[in-house]
Amino acid sequence: MDFPDSVVLQVWNRAGGHCECTRTTHGHLGRCNQSLVWSYRGREVAGGWEAHHIVSVEVSGKDVLSNCDILCI
């Protein structure tokens, strides 16, 4: 499922327009913090990003603020 637009906007504001990724398997230590561009959602370009579930929907994750991260593409 996709996150409602209202949730994506709240998460974007929480992230301050930066990638929230903290996954060590993605080649960085701590938070990625790459600058993102609001209008580049879903685009595979510098500044591109997408809203991702922290806990997958298949494992009872929900489309809510606390289960959403903004991640660079």
ZAFIFI-83940 format. One record per residue (C-alpha): residue number from 1; residue in three letters; x negated, z, y. Coordinates in steps of 0.02 Angstrom, whole numbers, plus 32768, in hexadecimal, padded with zeros to 4 digits. Each point is the difference from the previous one (the first is absolute). Layout:
BEGIN
- NUM, ALA, X, Z, Y
...
***
This chain:
BEGIN
- 1, MET, 8000, 8000, 8000
- 2, ASP, 7FCD, 7FE8, 80B3
- 3, PHE, 7FF7, 8088, 8081
- 4, PRO, 8087, 8001, 8086
- 5, ASP, 7FC0, 7FC1, 80A8
- 6, SER, 801D, 80AC, 804A
- 7, VAL, 7F88, 804E, 7F81
- 8, VAL, 7F7C, 7F79, 801B
- 9, LEU, 8004, 801F, 80BC
- 10, GLN, 7FED, 80BC, 7FE8
- 11, VAL, 7F6D, 7FE7, 7F8A
- 12, TRP, 7FB0, 7F81, 8076
- 13, ASN, 800B, 807F, 808D
- 14, ARG, 7FB9, 8089, 7F91
- 15, ALA, 7F6F, 7F8E, 7FD1
- 16, GLY, 7FE0, 7FD2, 80B5
- 17, GLY, 7FED, 7F49, 7FD1
- 18, HIS, 7F73, 8023, 7F86
- 19, CYS, 7FEF, 7FF3, 7F43
- 20, GLU, 8026, 80A5, 7FA9
- 21, CYS, 7FA7, 7FD5, 7F5D
- 22, THR, 7F98, 808D, 7FB6
- 23, ARG, 7FE4, 7FAF, 7F56
- 24, THR, 7F48, 8010, 7FD2
- 25, THR, 8010, 7F65, 7F92
- 26, HIS, 8018, 7F96, 809D
- 27, GLY, 7F4C, 8011, 803A
- 28, HIS, 800D, 8083, 8088
- 29, LEU, 7FEF, 80BC, 800D
- 30, GLY, 808F, 805E, 8050
- 31, ARG, 8085, 7F9F, 805E
- 32, CYS, 7FE6, 7F43, 8015
- 33, ASN, 8040, 8005, 80B4
- 34, GLN, 7FF5, 7F43, 801B
- 35, SER, 8060, 7FC8, 809B
- 36, LEU, 80A0, 7FA3, 7FD5
- 37, VAL, 8076, 7F8F, 8060
- 38, TRP, 80BC, 8024, 7FF7
- 39, SER, 8030, 7F48, 7FFA
- 40, TYR, 7F87, 7FDF, 7F71
- 41, ARG, 8065, 805C, 7F7C
- 42, GLY, 7FF1, 7FA6, 7F59
- 43, ARG, 7F7C, 7F87, 8042
- 44, GLU, 7F57, 7FEB, 7FAB
- 45, VAL, 7F9A, 7FFE, 80A1
- 46, ALA, 7F95, 807D, 805C
- 47, GLY, 8079, 8085, 803D
- 48, GLY, 807E, 7FD6, 7F77
- 49, TRP, 8059, 808F, 7FAC
- 50, GLU, 8090, 8037, 7F92
- 51, ALA, 8063, 809E, 7FDF
- 52, HIS, 7FDD, 8042, 7F50
- 53, HIS, 804B, 8087, 7F93
- 54, ILE, 7F8F, 8095, 7FDF
- 55, VAL, 8060, 8026, 7F60
- 56, SER, 8048, 7F64, 7FB2
- 57, VAL, 80BD, 7FEA, 7FF9
- 58, GLU, 7FF1, 7FF1, 7F42
- 59, VAL, 7FBA, 80B2, 7FFD
- 60, SER, 808F, 8044, 8069
- 61, GLY, 7FB3, 7FD8, 80A9
- 62, LYS, 807A, 7FE7, 808D
- 63, ASP, 8007, 7F91, 809B
- 64, VAL, 7FE1, 8091, 8077
- 65, LEU, 7F7F, 802D, 8084
- 66, SER, 7FA2, 807C, 7F92
- 67, ASN, 7FEA, 7F7C, 7F79
- 68, CYS, 7FBE, 7F75, 806F
- 69, ASP, 7F51, 7FCC, 8038
- 70, ILE, 7FCD, 7F72, 8075
- 71, LEU, 7F73, 7FA2, 7FAB
- 72, CYS, 7F96, 7F6D, 803B
- 73, ILE, 8006, 7F61, 7F9A
***
